[in-house]
Amino acid sequence: MKQAETAGAVITTSAHDTSWGGYAGYFQDPDGHLWEIAWNPALEV
């Protein structure tokens, strides 16, 4: 998220714990596209 913000993105929802046990947040890039960044610990190999 910090890299996206440094590149000009606007953080719309700060990264936070989710109900499914992961971590997620949203940002909007300079072109207006909304992105979700998520981490799911169940997918760790």
DODOMI-609431 format. One record per atom (N, C-alpha, C, O): y, x, z; residue number from 1; residue in three letters; atom name. Coordinates in nm, 2 decimals. Each point is the difference from the previous one (the first is absolute). Last residue first. Layout:
N
+--------+--------+--------+-----+--------+-------+
:     c2 :     c1 :     c3 : num : residu : atome :
+--------+--------+--------+-----+--------+-------+
:      Y :      X :      Z : NUM :    ala :    CA :
...
+--------+--------+--------+-----+--------+-------+
This chain:
45
+--------+--------+--------+-----+--------+-------+
:     c2 :     c1 :     c3 : num : residu : atome :
+--------+--------+--------+-----+--------+-------+
:  -2.13 :   0.22 :   0.16 :  45 :    val :     N :
:  -0.13 :   0.05 :  -0.04 :  45 :    val :    CA :
:  -0.04 :   0.12 :   0.10 :  45 :    val :     C :
:  -0.11 :   0.05 :  -0.02 :  45 :    val :     O :
:   0.44 :  -0.52 :   0.04 :  44 :    glu :     N :
:   0.00 :   0.15 :   0.02 :  44 :    glu :    CA :
:  -0.15 :   0.04 :  -0.03 :  44 :    glu :     C :
:  -0.09 :  -0.06 :   0.04 :  44 :    glu :     O :
:   0.26 :  -0.40 :  -0.03 :  43 :    leu :     N :
:  -0.03 :   0.07 :  -0.13 :  43 :    leu :    CA :
:  -0.01 :   0.15 :   0.01 :  43 :    leu :     C :
:  -0.02 :   0.06 :  -0.10 :  43 :    leu :     O :
:   0.15 :  -0.36 :   0.46 :  42 :    ala :     N :
:  -0.14 :  -0.03 :  -0.03 :  42 :    ala :    CA :
:  -0.04 :   0.07 :  -0.13 :  42 :    ala :     C :
:  -0.12 :   0.01 :  -0.03 :  42 :    ala :     O :
:   0.58 :   0.00 :   0.20 :  41 :    pro :     N :
:  -0.09 :   0.10 :   0.06 :  41 :    pro :    CA :
:  -0.15 :  -0.03 :  -0.03 :  41 :    pro :     C :
:  -0.08 :   0.09 :   0.01 :  41 :    pro :     O :
:   0.53 :  -0.19 :  -0.29 :  40 :    asn :     N :
:  -0.11 :  -0.08 :   0.06 :  40 :    asn :    CA :
:  -0.10 :   0.10 :   0.06 :  40 :    asn :     C :
:  -0.07 :   0.07 :  -0.08 :  40 :    asn :     O :
:   0.62 :  -0.11 :  -0.11 :  39 :    trp :     N :
:  -0.11 :   0.09 :   0.04 :  39 :    trp :    CA :
:  -0.10 :  -0.09 :   0.07 :  39 :    trp :     C :
:   0.03 :  -0.07 :   0.09 :  39 :    trp :     O :
:   0.42 :   0.00 :  -0.46 :  38 :    ala :     N :
:  -0.09 :  -0.04 :   0.11 :  38 :    ala :    CA :
:  -0.11 :   0.11 :   0.02 :  38 :    ala :     C :
:  -0.03 :   0.07 :  -0.08 :  38 :    ala :     O :
:   0.53 :  -0.23 :  -0.19 :  37 :    ile :     N :
:  -0.08 :   0.11 :   0.04 :  37 :    ile :    CA :
:  -0.09 :  -0.04 :   0.12 :  37 :    ile :     C :
:   0.05 :  -0.05 :   0.10 :  37 :    ile :     O :
:   0.24 :  -0.22 :  -0.52 :  36 :    glu :     N :
:  -0.07 :   0.00 :   0.13 :  36 :    glu :    CA :
:  -0.07 :   0.13 :   0.02 :  36 :    glu :     C :
:  -0.08 :   0.04 :  -0.09 :  36 :    glu :     O :
:   0.52 :  -0.22 :  -0.24 :  35 :    trp :     N :
:  -0.12 :   0.07 :   0.02 :  35 :    trp :    CA :
:  -0.05 :  -0.01 :   0.15 :  35 :    trp :     C :
:   0.08 :  -0.01 :   0.09 :  35 :    trp :     O :
:   0.29 :  -0.21 :  -0.49 :  34 :    leu :     N :
:  -0.04 :   0.00 :   0.13 :  34 :    leu :    CA :
:  -0.14 :   0.07 :   0.01 :  34 :    leu :     C :
:  -0.09 :  -0.04 :  -0.07 :  34 :    leu :     O :
:   0.52 :   0.09 :  -0.29 :  33 :    his :     N :
:  -0.14 :  -0.04 :   0.02 :  33 :    his :    CA :
:  -0.04 :   0.02 :   0.14 :  33 :    his :     C :
:   0.04 :   0.10 :   0.07 :  33 :    his :     O :
:   0.40 :   0.01 :  -0.29 :  32 :    gly :     N :
:  -0.02 :  -0.13 :   0.06 :  32 :    gly :    CA :
:  -0.14 :  -0.05 :   0.02 :  32 :    gly :     C :
:  -0.02 :  -0.11 :   0.05 :  32 :    gly :     O :
:   0.22 :   0.55 :  -0.20 :  31 :    asp :     N :
:  -0.01 :  -0.10 :  -0.11 :  31 :    asp :    CA :
:  -0.02 :  -0.14 :   0.05 :  31 :    asp :     C :
:   0.00 :  -0.10 :  -0.08 :  31 :    asp :     O :
:   0.01 :   0.48 :   0.38 :  30 :    pro :     N :
:   0.13 :  -0.01 :  -0.06 :  30 :    pro :    CA :
:   0.00 :  -0.10 :  -0.11 :  30 :    pro :     C :
:   0.11 :  -0.05 :  -0.04 :  30 :    pro :     O :
:  -0.48 :  -0.04 :   0.41 :  29 :    asp :     N :
:   0.04 :   0.12 :  -0.08 :  29 :    asp :    CA :
:   0.13 :  -0.02 :  -0.06 :  29 :    asp :     C :
:   0.05 :  -0.12 :  -0.01 :  29 :    asp :     O :
:  -0.27 :  -0.09 :   0.47 :  28 :    gln :     N :
:   0.05 :  -0.04 :  -0.13 :  28 :    gln :    CA :
:   0.05 :   0.12 :  -0.07 :  28 :    gln :     C :
:   0.09 :   0.07 :   0.05 :  28 :    gln :     O :
:  -0.47 :  -0.16 :   0.37 :  27 :    phe :     N :
:   0.13 :   0.05 :  -0.04 :  27 :    phe :    CA :
:   0.03 :  -0.05 :  -0.14 :  27 :    phe :     C :
:  -0.10 :  -0.03 :  -0.08 :  27 :    phe :     O :
:  -0.26 :  -0.04 :   0.55 :  26 :    tyr :     N :
:   0.05 :  -0.04 :  -0.13 :  26 :    tyr :    CA :
:   0.13 :   0.07 :  -0.03 :  26 :    tyr :     C :
:   0.08 :   0.02 :   0.09 :  26 :    tyr :     O :
:  -0.56 :   0.03 :   0.25 :  25 :    gly :     N :
:   0.14 :  -0.02 :  -0.01 :  25 :    gly :    CA :
:   0.04 :  -0.02 :  -0.14 :  25 :    gly :     C :
:  -0.08 :   0.02 :  -0.09 :  25 :    gly :     O :
:  -0.38 :   0.05 :   0.47 :  24 :    ala :     N :
:   0.06 :  -0.04 :  -0.13 :  24 :    ala :    CA :
:   0.15 :  -0.01 :   0.01 :  24 :    ala :     C :
:   0.06 :  -0.02 :   0.11 :  24 :    ala :     O :
:  -0.59 :   0.13 :   0.15 :  23 :    tyr :     N :
:   0.14 :   0.03 :   0.01 :  23 :    tyr :    CA :
:   0.07 :  -0.02 :  -0.14 :  23 :    tyr :     C :
:  -0.06 :   0.04 :  -0.10 :  23 :    tyr :     O :
:  -0.42 :  -0.23 :   0.37 :  22 :    gly :     N :
:   0.06 :   0.11 :  -0.07 :  22 :    gly :    CA :
:   0.14 :   0.02 :   0.03 :  22 :    gly :     C :
:   0.05 :  -0.03 :   0.10 :  22 :    gly :     O :
:  -0.35 :  -0.32 :   0.07 :  21 :    gly :     N :
:  -0.03 :   0.13 :   0.06 :  21 :    gly :    CA :
:   0.05 :   0.12 :  -0.08 :  21 :    gly :     C :
:  -0.02 :   0.11 :   0.04 :  21 :    gly :     O :
:   0.08 :  -0.61 :  -0.11 :  20 :    trp :     N :
:  -0.14 :   0.05 :  -0.04 :  20 :    trp :    CA :
:  -0.03 :   0.14 :   0.04 :  20 :    trp :     C :
:  -0.10 :   0.06 :  -0.04 :  20 :    trp :     O :
:   0.53 :  -0.28 :   0.11 :  19 :    ser :     N :
:  -0.10 :  -0.08 :   0.08 :  19 :    ser :    CA :
:  -0.14 :   0.05 :  -0.04 :  19 :    ser :     C :
:  -0.09 :  -0.03 :   0.08 :  19 :    ser :     O :
:   0.49 :   0.39 :  -0.11 :  18 :    thr :     N :
:  -0.03 :  -0.13 :  -0.06 :  18 :    thr :    CA :
:  -0.11 :  -0.07 :   0.08 :  18 :    thr :     C :
:  -0.06 :   0.06 :   0.09 :  18 :    thr :     O :
:   0.48 :   0.34 :   0.00 :  17 :    asp :     N :
:  -0.14 :  -0.04 :   0.01 :  17 :    asp :    CA :
:  -0.02 :  -0.14 :  -0.06 :  17 :    asp :     C :
:   0.08 :  -0.09 :   0.01 :  17 :    asp :     O :
:   0.32 :   0.37 :  -0.22 :  16 :    his :     N :
:  -0.03 :  -0.06 :   0.13 :  16 :    his :    CA :
:  -0.16 :  -0.02 :   0.00 :  16 :    his :     C :
:  -0.06 :   0.00 :  -0.10 :  16 :    his :     O :
:   0.54 :   0.20 :  -0.20 :  15 :    ala :     N :
:  -0.15 :   0.01 :   0.02 :  15 :    ala :    CA :
:  -0.03 :  -0.05 :   0.14 :  15 :    ala :     C :
:   0.07 :   0.03 :   0.10 :  15 :    ala :     O :
:   0.37 :  -0.23 :  -0.33 :  14 :    ser :     N :
:  -0.05 :   0.12 :   0.06 :  14 :    ser :    CA :
:  -0.15 :   0.00 :   0.02 :  14 :    ser :     C :
:  -0.06 :  -0.11 :   0.02 :  14 :    ser :     O :
:   0.34 :  -0.17 :  -0.38 :  13 :    thr :     N :
:  -0.07 :  -0.02 :   0.12 :  13 :    thr :    CA :
:  -0.06 :   0.13 :   0.05 :  13 :    thr :     C :
:  -0.08 :   0.06 :  -0.07 :  13 :    thr :     O :
:   0.38 :  -0.04 :  -0.28 :  12 :    thr :     N :
:   0.02 :  -0.14 :   0.02 :  12 :    thr :    CA :
:  -0.07 :  -0.05 :   0.13 :  12 :    thr :     C :
:   0.04 :  -0.09 :   0.07 :  12 :    thr :     O :
:   0.18 :   0.56 :  -0.30 :  11 :    ile :     N :
:  -0.11 :  -0.04 :   0.09 :  11 :    ile :    CA :
:   0.03 :  -0.15 :   0.03 :  11 :    ile :     C :
:   0.10 :  -0.03 :   0.07 :  11 :    ile :     O :
:   0.06 :   0.31 :  -0.51 :  10 :    val :     N :
:   0.05 :  -0.07 :   0.12 :  10 :    val :    CA :
:  -0.12 :  -0.05 :   0.08 :  10 :    val :     C :
:  -0.08 :  -0.07 :  -0.06 :  10 :    val :     O :
:   0.15 :   0.51 :  -0.30 :   9 :    ala :     N :
:  -0.06 :  -0.13 :   0.03 :   9 :    ala :    CA :
:   0.07 :  -0.06 :   0.12 :   9 :    ala :     C :
:   0.06 :   0.07 :   0.09 :   9 :    ala :     O :
:   0.01 :   0.38 :  -0.29 :   8 :    gly :     N :
:   0.09 :  -0.10 :  -0.03 :   8 :    gly :    CA :
:  -0.05 :  -0.14 :   0.02 :   8 :    gly :     C :
:   0.07 :  -0.10 :  -0.03 :   8 :    gly :     O :
:  -0.26 :   0.55 :   0.13 :   7 :    ala :     N :
:   0.01 :  -0.01 :  -0.14 :   7 :    ala :    CA :
:   0.08 :  -0.12 :  -0.04 :   7 :    ala :     C :
:   0.02 :  -0.02 :  -0.12 :   7 :    ala :     O :
:  -0.12 :   0.10 :   0.57 :   6 :    thr :     N :
:   0.07 :   0.12 :  -0.04 :   6 :    thr :    CA :
:   0.03 :  -0.01 :  -0.15 :   6 :    thr :     C :
:   0.10 :   0.05 :  -0.05 :   6 :    thr :     O :
:  -0.38 :  -0.38 :   0.24 :   5 :    glu :     N :
:   0.14 :  -0.02 :   0.04 :   5 :    glu :    CA :
:   0.09 :   0.12 :  -0.05 :   5 :    glu :     C :
:   0.11 :  -0.02 :  -0.04 :   5 :    glu :     O :
:  -0.57 :   0.05 :  -0.03 :   4 :    ala :     N :
:   0.05 :  -0.10 :  -0.08 :   4 :    ala :    CA :
:   0.15 :  -0.03 :   0.03 :   4 :    ala :     C :
:   0.08 :  -0.01 :  -0.09 :   4 :    ala :     O :
:  -0.32 :   0.31 :   0.36 :   3 :    gln :     N :
:   0.02 :   0.06 :  -0.13 :   3 :    gln :    CA :
:   0.06 :  -0.11 :  -0.10 :   3 :    gln :     C :
:   0.09 :   0.04 :  -0.08 :   3 :    gln :     O :
:  -0.21 :  -0.18 :   0.52 :   2 :    lys :     N :
:   0.12 :   0.09 :   0.00 :   2 :    lys :    CA :
:   0.03 :   0.06 :  -0.13 :   2 :    lys :     C :
:   0.11 :   0.02 :  -0.04 :   2 :    lys :     O :
:  -0.50 :  -0.28 :   0.09 :   1 :    met :     N :
:   0.12 :  -0.08 :   0.00 :   1 :    met :    CA :
:   0.13 :   0.09 :   0.00 :   1 :    met :     C :
:   0.09 :  -0.03 :  -0.07 :   1 :    met :     O :
+--------+--------+--------+-----+--------+-------+
